[in-house]
Amino acid sequence: MIFPAEQAEKLWGFKVVRVPVDEKGFVDPDILAAYIDEETILVSIQMINHEIGTIQPIKDLVNVVKSINPNVIFHTDAADAYGRIPIDVENLGIDMMTISGHKIHGPRGVGVLYVRPDIEIESIIYGQLSTEKK
């Protein structure tokens, strides 16, 4: 299986950096800060780890990242958080967030991508919405 970060690295030459976590699965804000610079464009951190239950301090991590480079897009994978803890994207400062349908009793392969309104992204899959009655 190829992960999206690895694909971006392989196809488009992005530099992908994996920040280590501590023995309980937490991202240390000071260690994260050491990895952020003016070339950083995206930080993606899982809100809750489904294996060990670690709940990341997302707001604190967003604040650290944005204090170093306010242009960084901060993404969080909230697949295991949605419906279990309160999530206020504006209060947390999240730019993008993903939720998986199968984690909330929806079909596999379906999900949600929240994108802050002032961020423009290009679709990678195009389709057609039909309003015709059959």
N, CA, C and O atoms as a GROMACS GRO file, in nm:
protein
  536
    1MET      N    1   0.084  -0.118   0.000
    1MET     CA    2   0.000   0.000   0.000
    1MET      C    3   0.089   0.125   0.000
    1MET      O    4   0.186   0.133   0.076
    2ILE      N    5   0.055   0.220  -0.084
    2ILE     CA    6   0.127   0.346  -0.088
    2ILE      C    7   0.039   0.451  -0.020
    2ILE      O    8  -0.078   0.468  -0.055
    3PHE      N    9   0.096   0.520   0.077
    3PHE     CA   10   0.024   0.623   0.149
    3PHE      C   11   0.031   0.754   0.071
    3PHE      O   12   0.126   0.776  -0.005
    4PRO      N   13  -0.068   0.843   0.088
    4PRO     CA   14  -0.069   0.969   0.012
    4PRO      C   15   0.060   1.050   0.026
    4PRO      O   16   0.106   1.107  -0.073
    5ALA      N   17   0.117   1.057   0.144
    5ALA     CA   18   0.241   1.133   0.162
    5ALA      C   19   0.354   1.072   0.079
    5ALA      O   20   0.432   1.144   0.017
    6GLU      N   21   0.361   0.940   0.077
    6GLU     CA   22   0.463   0.872  -0.002
    6GLU      C   23   0.440   0.896  -0.151
    6GLU      O   24   0.535   0.911  -0.228
    7GLN      N   25   0.314   0.900  -0.191
    7GLN     CA   26   0.280   0.926  -0.331
    7GLN      C   27   0.323   1.068  -0.370
    7GLN      O   28   0.378   1.088  -0.479
    8ALA      N   29   0.298   1.165  -0.283
    8ALA     CA   30   0.339   1.304  -0.311
    8ALA      C   31   0.490   1.315  -0.322
    8ALA      O   32   0.543   1.391  -0.402
    9GLU      N   33   0.558   1.238  -0.240
    9GLU     CA   34   0.704   1.236  -0.241
    9GLU      C   35   0.755   1.176  -0.372
    9GLU      O   36   0.844   1.230  -0.436
   10LYS      N   37   0.696   1.064  -0.408
   10LYS     CA   38   0.740   0.988  -0.526
   10LYS      C   39   0.705   1.060  -0.658
   10LYS      O   40   0.789   1.072  -0.746
   11LEU      N   41   0.582   1.106  -0.670
   11LEU     CA   42   0.535   1.163  -0.796
   11LEU      C   43   0.574   1.309  -0.817
   11LEU      O   44   0.609   1.349  -0.928
   12TRP      N   45   0.569   1.388  -0.710
   12TRP     CA   46   0.586   1.532  -0.726
   12TRP      C   47   0.707   1.588  -0.653
   12TRP      O   48   0.730   1.709  -0.656
   13GLY      N   49   0.784   1.503  -0.587
   13GLY     CA   50   0.907   1.548  -0.525
   13GLY      C   51   0.892   1.624  -0.395
   13GLY      O   52   0.986   1.693  -0.353
   14PHE      N   53   0.778   1.614  -0.330
   14PHE     CA   54   0.761   1.680  -0.202
   14PHE      C   55   0.855   1.619  -0.099
   14PHE      O   56   0.882   1.499  -0.104
   15LYS      N   57   0.903   1.699  -0.009
   15LYS     CA   58   0.983   1.649   0.103
   15LYS      C   59   0.885   1.614   0.215
   15LYS      O   60   0.815   1.702   0.266
   16VAL      N   61   0.879   1.489   0.253
   16VAL     CA   62   0.788   1.443   0.358
   16VAL      C   63   0.870   1.412   0.482
   16VAL      O   64   0.969   1.340   0.476
   17VAL      N   65   0.827   1.469   0.593
   17VAL     CA   66   0.897   1.450   0.720
   17VAL      C   67   0.798   1.390   0.819
   17VAL      O   68   0.686   1.438   0.835
   18ARG      N   69   0.841   1.285   0.885
   18ARG     CA   70   0.758   1.221   0.988
   18ARG      C   71   0.810   1.262   1.125
   18ARG      O   72   0.925   1.235   1.160
   19VAL      N   73   0.724   1.328   1.201
   19VAL     CA   74   0.763   1.376   1.334
   19VAL      C   75   0.741   1.262   1.434
   19VAL      O   76   0.635   1.201   1.435
   20PRO      N   77   0.840   1.234   1.516
   20PRO     CA   78   0.824   1.124   1.613
   20PRO      C   79   0.724   1.160   1.722
   20PRO      O   80   0.698   1.277   1.750
   21VAL      N   81   0.669   1.057   1.782
   21VAL     CA   82   0.578   1.074   1.896
   21VAL      C   83   0.643   1.010   2.019
   21VAL      O   84   0.737   0.932   2.007
   22ASP      N   85   0.591   1.046   2.138
   22ASP     CA   86   0.646   0.986   2.259
   22ASP      C   87   0.586   0.848   2.284
   22ASP      O   88   0.511   0.797   2.201
   23GLU      N   89   0.620   0.787   2.397
   23GLU     CA   90   0.577   0.650   2.426
   23GLU      C   91   0.426   0.635   2.441
   23GLU      O   92   0.374   0.524   2.435
   24LYS      N   93   0.355   0.747   2.461
   24LYS     CA   94   0.208   0.743   2.471
   24LYS      C   95   0.141   0.789   2.342
   24LYS      O   96   0.019   0.798   2.334
   25GLY      N   97   0.221   0.817   2.240
   25GLY     CA   98   0.168   0.855   2.110
   25GLY      C   99   0.146   1.003   2.091
   25GLY      O  100   0.086   1.044   1.991
   26PHE      N  101   0.192   1.085   2.184
   26PHE     CA  102   0.171   1.230   2.173
   26PHE      C  103   0.279   1.296   2.089
   26PHE      O  104   0.396   1.258   2.094
   27VAL      N  105   0.238   1.396   2.012
   27VAL     CA  106   0.331   1.482   1.940
   27VAL      C  107   0.374   1.591   2.039
   27VAL      O  108   0.290   1.663   2.092
   28ASP      N  109   0.503   1.601   2.062
   28ASP     CA  110   0.555   1.705   2.151
   28ASP      C  111   0.559   1.837   2.073
   28ASP      O  112   0.624   1.844   1.968
   29PRO      N  113   0.491   1.943   2.122
   29PRO     CA  114   0.490   2.070   2.050
   29PRO      C  115   0.629   2.127   2.022
   29PRO      O  116   0.651   2.187   1.916
   30ASP      N  117   0.722   2.109   2.115
   30ASP     CA  118   0.858   2.161   2.094
   30ASP      C  119   0.931   2.085   1.984
   30ASP      O  120   1.004   2.144   1.904
   31ILE      N  121   0.911   1.955   1.980
   31ILE     CA  122   0.973   1.875   1.873
   31ILE      C  123   0.909   1.909   1.739
   31ILE      O  124   0.978   1.924   1.638
   32LEU      N  125   0.776   1.922   1.736
   32LEU     CA  126   0.707   1.962   1.613
   32LEU      C  127   0.761   2.095   1.563
   32LEU      O  128   0.785   2.111   1.443
   33ALA      N  129   0.778   2.190   1.654
   33ALA     CA  130   0.828   2.323   1.616
   33ALA      C  131   0.962   2.315   1.544
   33ALA      O  132   0.989   2.393   1.453
   34ALA      N  133   1.046   2.221   1.585
   34ALA     CA  134   1.178   2.207   1.524
   34ALA      C  135   1.171   2.162   1.378
   34ALA      O  136   1.266   2.181   1.302
   35TYR      N  137   1.059   2.104   1.339
   35TYR     CA  138   1.042   2.054   1.202
   35TYR      C  139   0.976   2.156   1.108
   35TYR      O  140   0.974   2.136   0.987
   36ILE      N  141   0.921   2.263   1.163
   36ILE     CA  142   0.847   2.362   1.082
   36ILE      C  143   0.942   2.472   1.038
   36ILE      O  144   1.020   2.524   1.118
   37ASP      N  145   0.933   2.509   0.910
   37ASP     CA  146   1.010   2.623   0.860
   37ASP      C  147   0.932   2.693   0.750
   37ASP      O  148   0.814   2.662   0.729
   38GLU      N  149   0.995   2.785   0.681
   38GLU     CA  150   0.925   2.864   0.579
   38GLU      C  151   0.887   2.781   0.457
   38GLU      O  152   0.803   2.823   0.377
   39GLU      N  153   0.946   2.663   0.440
   39GLU     CA  154   0.912   2.577   0.327
   39GLU      C  155   0.799   2.478   0.359
   39GLU      O  156   0.748   2.411   0.269
   40THR      N  157   0.760   2.468   0.484
   40THR     CA  158   0.654   2.375   0.524
   40THR      C  159   0.521   2.424   0.466
   40THR      O  160   0.485   2.541   0.483
   41ILE      N  161   0.449   2.335   0.399
   41ILE     CA  162   0.321   2.374   0.341
   41ILE      C  163   0.202   2.303   0.405
   41ILE      O  164   0.089   2.352   0.400
   42LEU      N  165   0.227   2.186   0.467
   42LEU     CA  166   0.118   2.107   0.523
   42LEU      C  167   0.166   2.031   0.646
   42LEU      O  168   0.274   1.973   0.646
   43VAL      N  169   0.083   2.033   0.749
   43VAL     CA  170   0.104   1.948   0.866
   43VAL      C  171  -0.024   1.868   0.883
   43VAL      O  172  -0.133   1.925   0.881
   44SER      N  173  -0.011   1.737   0.898
   44SER     CA  174  -0.128   1.651   0.915
   44SER      C  175  -0.107   1.564   1.038
   44SER      O  176  -0.010   1.488   1.046
   45ILE      N  177  -0.199   1.577   1.134
   45ILE     CA  178  -0.188   1.502   1.259
   45ILE      C  179  -0.322   1.438   1.291
   45ILE      O  180  -0.427   1.502   1.284
   46GLN      N  181  -0.317   1.312   1.326
   46GLN     CA  182  -0.436   1.237   1.364
   46GLN      C  183  -0.487   1.289   1.499
   46GLN      O  184  -0.411   1.297   1.595
   47MET      N  185  -0.616   1.324   1.505
   47MET     CA  186  -0.672   1.380   1.628
   47MET      C  187  -0.677   1.278   1.741
   47MET      O  188  -0.636   1.308   1.854
   48ILE      N  189  -0.727   1.158   1.712
   48ILE     CA  190  -0.730   1.049   1.811
   48ILE      C  191  -0.672   0.924   1.745
   48ILE      O  192  -0.710   0.889   1.633
   49ASN      N  193  -0.580   0.859   1.814
   49ASN     CA  194  -0.525   0.736   1.762
   49ASN      C  195  -0.619   0.621   1.798
   49ASN      O  196  -0.650   0.600   1.915
   50HIS      N  197  -0.664   0.548   1.698
   50HIS     CA  198  -0.762   0.441   1.720
   50HIS      C  199  -0.703   0.317   1.788
   50HIS      O  200  -0.778   0.233   1.837
   51GLU      N  201  -0.572   0.305   1.792
   51GLU     CA  202  -0.511   0.188   1.854
   51GLU      C  203  -0.484   0.206   2.003
   51GLU      O  204  -0.506   0.115   2.082
   52ILE      N  205  -0.436   0.325   2.041
   52ILE     CA  206  -0.403   0.345   2.183
   52ILE      C  207  -0.484   0.457   2.249
   52ILE      O  208  -0.472   0.479   2.370
   53GLY      N  209  -0.568   0.526   2.171
   53GLY     CA  210  -0.659   0.624   2.229
   53GLY      C  211  -0.601   0.761   2.259
   53GLY      O  212  -0.668   0.843   2.322
   54THR      N  213  -0.480   0.787   2.215
   54THR     CA  214  -0.418   0.918   2.237
   54THR      C  215  -0.501   1.027   2.172
   54THR      O  216  -0.534   1.019   2.054
   55ILE      N  217  -0.535   1.130   2.249
   55ILE     CA  218  -0.607   1.246   2.196
   55ILE      C  219  -0.507   1.361   2.191
   55ILE      O  220  -0.464   1.413   2.294
   56GLN      N  221  -0.470   1.400   2.069
   56GLN     CA  222  -0.370   1.506   2.052
   56GLN      C  223  -0.428   1.642   2.094
   56GLN      O  224  -0.547   1.668   2.076
   57PRO      N  225  -0.343   1.729   2.149
   57PRO     CA  226  -0.385   1.866   2.181
   57PRO      C  227  -0.380   1.951   2.054
   57PRO      O  228  -0.291   2.034   2.037
   58ILE      N  229  -0.476   1.930   1.966
   58ILE     CA  230  -0.474   1.989   1.832
   58ILE      C  231  -0.460   2.141   1.836
   58ILE      O  232  -0.380   2.198   1.761
   59LYS      N  233  -0.537   2.207   1.921
   59LYS     CA  234  -0.530   2.354   1.925
   59LYS      C  235  -0.389   2.401   1.957
   59LYS      O  236  -0.340   2.495   1.896
   60ASP      N  237  -0.324   2.336   2.053
   60ASP     CA  238  -0.187   2.373   2.089
   60ASP      C  239  -0.091   2.349   1.973
   60ASP      O  240  -0.002   2.430   1.947
   61LEU      N  241  -0.110   2.238   1.903
   61LEU     CA  242  -0.023   2.205   1.790
   61LEU      C  243  -0.044   2.303   1.675
   61LEU      O  244   0.052   2.345   1.610
   62VAL      N  245  -0.171   2.339   1.650
   62VAL     CA  246  -0.200   2.439   1.546
   62VAL      C  247  -0.130   2.570   1.582
   62VAL      O  248  -0.066   2.633   1.497
   63ASN      N  249  -0.142   2.612   1.707
   63ASN     CA  250  -0.081   2.738   1.750
   63ASN      C  251   0.070   2.738   1.732
   63ASN      O  252   0.128   2.838   1.689
   64VAL      N  253   0.135   2.627   1.764
   64VAL     CA  254   0.280   2.616   1.746
   64VAL      C  255   0.316   2.629   1.598
   64VAL      O  256   0.404   2.707   1.562
   65VAL      N  257   0.247   2.553   1.515
   65VAL     CA  258   0.276   2.554   1.371
   65VAL      C  259   0.254   2.693   1.312
   65VAL      O  260   0.340   2.745   1.241
   66LYS      N  261   0.139   2.752   1.340
   66LYS     CA  262   0.104   2.881   1.281
   66LYS      C  263   0.191   2.995   1.334
   66LYS      O  264   0.210   3.095   1.265
   67SER      N  265   0.246   2.980   1.457
   67SER     CA  266   0.334   3.085   1.510
   67SER      C  267   0.467   3.087   1.435
   67SER      O  268   0.533   3.191   1.428
   68ILE      N  269   0.506   2.974   1.379
   68ILE     CA  270   0.630   2.966   1.303
   68ILE      C  271   0.607   2.999   1.157
   68ILE      O  272   0.685   3.073   1.096
   69ASN      N  273   0.500   2.945   1.100
   69ASN     CA  274   0.468   2.970   0.960
   69ASN      C  275   0.317   2.976   0.946
   69ASN      O  276   0.251   2.872   0.936
   70PRO      N  277   0.260   3.097   0.944
   70PRO     CA  278   0.115   3.111   0.936
   70PRO      C  279   0.054   3.062   0.805
   70PRO      O  280  -0.068   3.049   0.795
   71ASN      N  281   0.137   3.036   0.705
   71ASN     CA  282   0.086   2.990   0.576
   71ASN      C  283   0.068   2.839   0.568
   71ASN      O  284   0.013   2.788   0.470
   72VAL      N  285   0.113   2.767   0.669
   72VAL     CA  286   0.099   2.622   0.670
   72VAL      C  287  -0.049   2.584   0.677
   72VAL      O  288  -0.125   2.643   0.753
   73ILE      N  289  -0.088   2.486   0.598
   73ILE     CA  290  -0.222   2.429   0.608
   73ILE      C  291  -0.215   2.319   0.713
   73ILE      O  292  -0.136   2.226   0.702
   74PHE      N  293  -0.300   2.331   0.815
   74PHE     CA  294  -0.303   2.230   0.921
   74PHE      C  295  -0.423   2.140   0.898
   74PHE      O  296  -0.538   2.183   0.904
   75HIS      N  297  -0.393   2.013   0.873
   75HIS     CA  298  -0.496   1.911   0.851
   75HIS      C  299  -0.499   1.816   0.969
   75HIS      O  300  -0.395   1.782   1.026
   76THR      N  301  -0.619   1.774   1.006
   76THR     CA  302  -0.629   1.669   1.106
   76THR      C  303  -0.721   1.558   1.057
   76THR      O  304  -0.825   1.583   0.996
   77ASP      N  305  -0.680   1.436   1.084
   77ASP     CA  306  -0.761   1.318   1.055
   77ASP      C  307  -0.848   1.298   1.178
   77ASP      O  308  -0.800   1.256   1.284
   78ALA      N  309  -0.977   1.327   1.164
   78ALA     CA  310  -1.069   1.319   1.278
   78ALA      C  311  -1.160   1.197   1.268
   78ALA      O  312  -1.268   1.195   1.327
   79ALA      N  313  -1.116   1.096   1.195
   79ALA     CA  314  -1.198   0.976   1.174
   79ALA      C  315  -1.242   0.912   1.306
   79ALA      O  316  -1.357   0.869   1.318
   80ASP      N  317  -1.153   0.906   1.402
   80ASP     CA  318  -1.186   0.842   1.529
   80ASP      C  319  -1.233   0.942   1.634
   80ASP      O  320  -1.271   0.903   1.744
   81ALA      N  321  -1.230   1.069   1.602
   81ALA     CA  322  -1.274   1.173   1.696
   81ALA      C  323  -1.419   1.214   1.674
   81ALA      O  324  -1.491   1.244   1.770
   82TYR      N  325  -1.460   1.215   1.548
   82TYR     CA  326  -1.594   1.264   1.515
   82TYR      C  327  -1.701   1.182   1.588
   82TYR      O  328  -1.703   1.059   1.580
   83GLY      N  329  -1.787   1.252   1.659
   83GLY     CA  330  -1.894   1.186   1.733
   83GLY      C  331  -1.852   1.138   1.871
   83GLY      O  332  -1.936   1.091   1.949
   84ARG      N  333  -1.724   1.150   1.903
   84ARG     CA  334  -1.674   1.105   2.033
   84ARG      C  335  -1.629   1.220   2.122
   84ARG      O  336  -1.644   1.216   2.244
   85ILE      N  337  -1.574   1.324   2.059
   85ILE     CA  338  -1.535   1.444   2.133
   85ILE      C  339  -1.585   1.565   2.055
   85ILE      O  340  -1.604   1.557   1.934
   86PRO      N  341  -1.606   1.677   2.123
   86PRO     CA  342  -1.649   1.798   2.050
   86PRO      C  343  -1.538   1.846   1.956
   86PRO      O  344  -1.420   1.846   1.991
   87ILE      N  345  -1.578   1.886   1.836
   87ILE     CA  346  -1.483   1.939   1.738
   87ILE      C  347  -1.538   2.071   1.686
   87ILE      O  348  -1.642   2.074   1.621
   88ASP      N  349  -1.467   2.178   1.713
   88ASP     CA  350  -1.502   2.310   1.663
   88ASP      C  351  -1.384   2.356   1.578
   88ASP      O  352  -1.283   2.402   1.631
   89VAL      N  353  -1.396   2.343   1.446
   89VAL     CA  354  -1.284   2.370   1.357
   89VAL      C  355  -1.233   2.513   1.369
   89VAL      O  356  -1.113   2.537   1.360
   90GLU      N  357  -1.324   2.608   1.391
   90GLU     CA  358  -1.280   2.747   1.405
   90GLU      C  359  -1.204   2.768   1.534
   90GLU      O  360  -1.098   2.832   1.534
   91ASN      N  361  -1.254   2.716   1.644
   91ASN     CA  362  -1.186   2.730   1.772
   91ASN      C  363  -1.050   2.660   1.772
   91ASN      O  364  -0.954   2.710   1.829
   92LEU      N  365  -1.043   2.545   1.708
   92LEU     CA  366  -0.918   2.470   1.703
   92LEU      C  367  -0.818   2.529   1.603
   92LEU      O  368  -0.698   2.505   1.614
   93GLY      N  369  -0.867   2.607   1.506
   93GLY     CA  370  -0.780   2.665   1.405
   93GLY      C  371  -0.746   2.572   1.291
   93GLY      O  372  -0.650   2.594   1.218
   94ILE      N  373  -0.825   2.467   1.276
   94ILE     CA  374  -0.801   2.365   1.173
   94ILE      C  375  -0.834   2.422   1.035
   94ILE      O  376  -0.936   2.488   1.016
   95ASP      N  377  -0.745   2.396   0.938
   95ASP     CA  378  -0.769   2.439   0.800
   95ASP      C  379  -0.842   2.332   0.721
   95ASP      O  380  -0.930   2.363   0.640
   96MET      N  381  -0.807   2.206   0.744
   96MET     CA  382  -0.870   2.095   0.674
   96MET      C  383  -0.886   1.978   0.771
   96MET      O  384  -0.805   1.959   0.862
   97MET      N  385  -0.993   1.901   0.751
   97MET     CA  386  -1.019   1.787   0.839
   97MET      C  387  -1.089   1.678   0.759
   97MET      O  388  -1.176   1.705   0.677
   98THR      N  389  -1.048   1.554   0.784
   98THR     CA  390  -1.114   1.440   0.719
   98THR      C  391  -1.184   1.354   0.822
   98THR      O  392  -1.140   1.340   0.936
   99ILE      N  393  -1.296   1.296   0.777
   99ILE     CA  394  -1.376   1.204   0.857
   99ILE      C  395  -1.410   1.086   0.767
   99ILE      O  396  -1.447   1.106   0.651
  100SER      N  397  -1.399   0.965   0.817
  100SER     CA  398  -1.429   0.845   0.739
  100SER      C  399  -1.570   0.796   0.768
  100SER      O  400  -1.610   0.785   0.884
  101GLY      N  401  -1.645   0.768   0.663
  101GLY     CA  402  -1.783   0.722   0.677
  101GLY      C  403  -1.796   0.593   0.757
  101GLY      O  404  -1.886   0.581   0.840
  102HIS      N  405  -1.709   0.498   0.733
  102HIS     CA  406  -1.723   0.368   0.800
  102HIS      C  407  -1.702   0.378   0.951
  102HIS      O  408  -1.743   0.288   1.024
  103LYS      N  409  -1.638   0.484   0.998
  103LYS     CA  410  -1.617   0.501   1.142
  103LYS      C  411  -1.743   0.552   1.212
  103LYS      O  412  -1.752   0.546   1.335
  104ILE      N  413  -1.839   0.602   1.134
  104ILE     CA  414  -1.964   0.652   1.193
  104ILE      C  415  -2.084   0.576   1.134
  104ILE      O  416  -2.192   0.632   1.115
  105HIS      N  417  -2.061   0.448   1.106
  105HIS     CA  418  -2.164   0.356   1.057
  105HIS      C  419  -2.213   0.391   0.917
  105HIS      O  420  -2.327   0.361   0.882
  106GLY      N  421  -2.128   0.453   0.838
  106GLY     CA  422  -2.158   0.479   0.699
  106GLY      C  423  -2.088   0.378   0.611
  106GLY      O  424  -2.020   0.289   0.662
  107PRO      N  425  -2.104   0.390   0.481
  107PRO     CA  426  -2.039   0.295   0.391
  107PRO      C  427  -1.887   0.316   0.382
  107PRO      O  428  -1.838   0.428   0.396
  108ARG      N  429  -1.815   0.208   0.358
  108ARG     CA  430  -1.671   0.217   0.336
  108ARG      C  431  -1.644   0.297   0.209
  108ARG      O  432  -1.720   0.290   0.112
  109GLY      N  433  -1.536   0.372   0.212
  109GLY     CA  434  -1.497   0.448   0.094
  109GLY      C  435  -1.563   0.584   0.083
  109GLY      O  436  -1.536   0.659  -0.011
  110VAL      N  437  -1.649   0.617   0.178
  110VAL     CA  438  -1.717   0.746   0.178
  110VAL      C  439  -1.660   0.828   0.293
  110VAL      O  440  -1.634   0.773   0.401
  111GLY      N  441  -1.642   0.954   0.272
  111GLY     CA  442  -1.589   1.037   0.380
  111GLY      C  443  -1.624   1.182   0.361
  111GLY      O  444  -1.695   1.220   0.268
  112VAL      N  445  -1.572   1.262   0.450
  112VAL     CA  446  -1.595   1.406   0.449
  112VAL      C  447  -1.459   1.474   0.450
  112VAL      O  448  -1.368   1.433   0.522
  113LEU      N  449  -1.446   1.576   0.369
  113LEU     CA  450  -1.328   1.662   0.374
  113LEU      C  451  -1.378   1.802   0.405
  113LEU      O  452  -1.443   1.866   0.322
  114TYR      N  453  -1.347   1.851   0.524
  114TYR     CA  454  -1.376   1.990   0.558
  114TYR      C  455  -1.259   2.073   0.507
  114TYR      O  456  -1.143   2.038   0.529
  115VAL      N  457  -1.290   2.182   0.438
  115VAL     CA  458  -1.188   2.274   0.390
  115VAL      C  459  -1.231   2.414   0.433
  115VAL      O  460  -1.341   2.459   0.402
  116ARG      N  461  -1.142   2.482   0.506
  116ARG     CA  462  -1.172   2.618   0.548
  116ARG      C  463  -1.213   2.699   0.424
  116ARG      O  464  -1.149   2.686   0.320
  117PRO      N  465  -1.317   2.782   0.433
  117PRO     CA  466  -1.372   2.849   0.315
  117PRO      C  467  -1.274   2.927   0.229
  117PRO      O  468  -1.296   2.938   0.109
  118ASP      N  469  -1.169   2.981   0.285
  118ASP     CA  470  -1.076   3.062   0.204
  118ASP      C  471  -0.963   2.980   0.141
  118ASP      O  472  -0.873   3.038   0.080
  119ILE      N  473  -0.967   2.850   0.155
  119ILE     CA  474  -0.866   2.763   0.093
  119ILE      C  475  -0.924   2.705  -0.035
  119ILE      O  476  -1.033   2.648  -0.035
  120GLU      N  477  -0.850   2.720  -0.144
  120GLU     CA  478  -0.895   2.665  -0.272
  120GLU      C  479  -0.819   2.536  -0.300
  120GLU      O  480  -0.696   2.532  -0.295
  121ILE      N  481  -0.894   2.431  -0.329
  121ILE     CA  482  -0.831   2.305  -0.368
  121ILE      C  483  -0.893   2.261  -0.501
  121ILE      O  484  -1.005   2.298  -0.535
  122GLU      N  485  -0.818   2.184  -0.573
  122GLU     CA  486  -0.865   2.135  -0.702
  122GLU      C  487  -0.914   1.991  -0.686
  122GLU      O  488  -0.849   1.910  -0.620
  123SER      N  489  -1.026   1.961  -0.745
  123SER     CA  490  -1.077   1.824  -0.742
  123SER      C  491  -0.984   1.730  -0.817
  123SER      O  492  -0.924   1.768  -0.918
  124ILE      N  493  -0.973   1.609  -0.766
  124ILE     CA  494  -0.895   1.509  -0.839
  124ILE      C  495  -0.987   1.408  -0.906
  124ILE      O  496  -0.943   1.329  -0.991
  125ILE      N  497  -1.113   1.409  -0.868
  125ILE     CA  498  -1.213   1.323  -0.930
  125ILE      C  499  -1.329   1.412  -0.974
  125ILE      O  500  -1.380   1.492  -0.896
  126TYR      N  501  -1.369   1.396  -1.097
  126TYR     CA  502  -1.478   1.477  -1.150
  126TYR      C  503  -1.595   1.386  -1.183
  126TYR      O  504  -1.577   1.272  -1.226
  127GLY      N  505  -1.712   1.436  -1.163
  127GLY     CA  506  -1.832   1.359  -1.193
  127GLY      C  507  -1.940   1.453  -1.241
  127GLY      O  508  -1.917   1.572  -1.263
  128GLN      N  509  -2.058   1.398  -1.256
  128GLN     CA  510  -2.168   1.478  -1.305
  128GLN      C  511  -2.285   1.455  -1.213
  128GLN      O  512  -2.318   1.341  -1.180
  129LEU      N  513  -2.348   1.563  -1.172
  129LEU     CA  514  -2.467   1.554  -1.088
  129LEU      C  515  -2.586   1.559  -1.182
  129LEU      O  516  -2.604   1.653  -1.259
  130SER      N  517  -2.666   1.457  -1.174
  130SER     CA  518  -2.784   1.452  -1.258
  130SER      C  519  -2.906   1.492  -1.178
  130SER      O  520  -2.929   1.441  -1.068
  131THR      N  521  -2.984   1.584  -1.233
  131THR     CA  522  -3.107   1.626  -1.168
  131THR      C  523  -3.229   1.573  -1.241
  131THR      O  524  -3.343   1.604  -1.206
  132GLU      N  525  -3.203   1.493  -1.343
  132GLU     CA  526  -3.314   1.434  -1.418
  132GLU      C  527  -3.382   1.324  -1.340
  132GLU      O  528  -3.316   1.243  -1.274
  133LYS      N  529  -3.515   1.319  -1.347
  133LYS     CA  530  -3.589   1.211  -1.284
  133LYS      C  531  -3.595   1.094  -1.381
  133LYS      O  532  -3.614   1.112  -1.501
  134LYS      N  533  -3.578   0.976  -1.326
  134LYS     CA  534  -3.580   0.859  -1.413
  134LYS      C  535  -3.705   0.778  -1.390
  134LYS      O  536  -3.724   0.675  -1.454
   0.00000   0.00000   0.00000
